[in-house]
Amino acid sequence: MRILVLGGDGYLGWPTALHLSQCGHDVAVADNFVRRQYDFELGFESLVPIESLQTRISTWQDLTGKTIKAYVGDLTEADFTYEMIRDFAPEAVVHFAEQRAAPYSMIDRKHAVYTQVNNVVGTLNLLYAIAEIDPDIHLVKLGTMGEYGTPNIDIEEGWLEVEHKGRKDRMLYPKRPGSFYHLSKVHDSHNMEFACRIWGLRATDLNQGVVYGQQTPETMLDDRLVTRFDYDSVFGTVLNRFVVQAVLGHPLTVYGTGGQTRGIIDIRDTVRCIQLACENPADRGEFRVFNQMTESLSVADIAETVAKSYPGEATISNLDNPRVEKEEHYYKVVHSGLVELGLVPHLLSDTLITSLFDVTKRYADRVDLGAMQPRVNWRGALGGEAR
Ligand code: NAD
C-alpha cells in the first residue's frame, strides 16, 4: 500500500514509518519539525540523541535499499497539505502530526490556543484535502485515551448505545478530557465523524494509551535510526521518566497518591496497531474507533513495577499533584478491536524494562535534572502559580 505518515519525524511517527516500510509498504513521511522547536523553546532535549530526518532516511535506504520520501511543511497550510496528497496519492494517511503534550497546552493562553489551532486546523485541512482529491483514502488518526477522562462507567470503543425515555440510539461516547490538548483531540474526533457521515469518508480514530519504550526491531538496526526518548516534565511519558529517575538513583516522583489509572501500550505494539489499521481499512462512510491500549495500570503501580525491575535500589516519593485530576476512580476499558484484527500485545509484566535501563545508563550524562521538575500548574489561569 502507499502510506503517508504525517508527523514522521516524531517519537512514534518515525518508528511507524520504518515498520510500515519494512512490511513492504511504499511509505512517505511529512513533518514541519515543530517538535524539535518545542525543545529549543523549553530548553529540553531527547535523552537519546536523534539524527536529522534526512540522515535517518538515507541510513534506512543504505541499510535496506528501501526509500522513504519526505515532505517538509505544515498541515495548517492548506496548499502544502493538498499538494502533498496530490503528489503522493496515498491509499492510507496515518496522522500523528499534532502538538501532543497536555502540560504544554496548559502553560498559558498562548500555548492552549496554539495547540488547538495546530491540531484542529491541521486535521480539518486534511479532511478537506482527502474529500476533494480522493475520498477513498483511509484516514488513520491518532487520538488518545485521555479524551474519555475517567467516567464512572465502562469506557466503550468510541460509541455508546443509549436508551433514553424509551428510545435507543448509538451515540459518540461522551468525553470529559483533562487538558486543552486532550480537548483538541475530542474536537478532531467530532470533525472526523462528521466528515464520514456527511461526505462518506473512511476514518479510524485510534484512542491510544500512554506509550512507553524506545526501541523497535527497525530502530535497533543502527544508532542513526533511533527515536526520541523524552523524560522531562512536559513531554516525557511517565514510565520513561521513572526509568531515568531509577537509573540516576533519584526517587520516582508520583504526582499525588498515584491512584490515577491510565491505559498504556508498548511502542512495539503502537507500530503494529497502525499496520493492522492500515491493512484492514474502515468502510466508506464508517467512523471506526479503537482503544489502542493493552492494559490499565495506576501511576503508583507503574512506579512500583519500575522500582521492582531495577537491579539497584529505587525509592518512590509522592509530590503535590500539579494537575487537576481524580486520584481515585473507576477505570474499565473495552479494547478488543485491535486484538480481533491480530494484535498480540507485549504486556509490561513480561517486558524487559531492562532495555530501557540500558539505554538510560548509556546516556545518563545527558540527563538534565531540572527538566524533570513539574513546571506547569493546571490551576495557573485561576491565579495559581504556573511555574
Ligand atoms: P511527537 O511530538 O514526537 O510527534 C509529532 C510530530 O508531528 C512531530 O515531529 C512534530 O514536529 C509534527 N507536527 C506537529 N504539528 C505539525 C504540523 N502542523 N504540521 C506538520 N507536522 C507537525 O509526538 P508522538 O509522541 O510521536 O505522538 C504522535 C501522535 O500520537 C500525537 O498525535 C499524539 O497525540 C498521539 N499520542 C501519543 C501518545 C504518547 O504516549 N506519545 C499517547 C497517545 C496519543
Residues whose N, C-alpha, C, O or C-beta is under 5 A from the ligand:
A	BS01	NAD	G7 D9 G10 Y11 L12 G13 A30 D31 N32 F33 V34 R35 G73 D74 L75 T76 H95 F96 A97 E98 Q99 R100 N118 G122 L142 G143 T144 Q208 G209 V210 V211 T237
